[in-house]
Amino acid sequence: MVLVTIEILIYETVSLKMLKDWKLKLRYGRIETPYEHFTLIAPVIINQYIADFNAQPGKAYAAMKIWALNDEQSIEIFQSVADQTGFSIAGNIEIYKTEPENPPKENPFAYNINFSYYTE
């Protein structure tokens, strides 16, 4: 049992070190990317259950983190995710430049997609 705990602690330490390494490399130009990091939030309507996100039908705010060339492309990605997964945007999309949680890749992408439900 102690051995398992040690393995978990070592794994977490390595993961945190790897996380810090790519962020430092990105900050100091050792990793270069044409992309910027954004967080987008918008009110949405979920019409039917979305299994990939365990999202029930209803009104919610959708939030997602996106690596994109610019804010216009980040909106296009947000809309594309909405179209592909079955929710519709019901208001203005708020865009924020934020610190990334995941490193950039070769192509723009969205991650950490989540929904916060509300009632009127």
Buried (B, 14 or more C-beta within 10 A) or exposed (E): EEEEEEEEEEEEEEEEEEEEEBBEEBEEEEBEBEBBBBBBBBBBBBEEEBEEBEBEBEBBBBBBBBBBEEBEBBBBBBBEBBEEBBBEBEEEBEBEEEEBEEBBEEEBBBEEBEBEEEEE
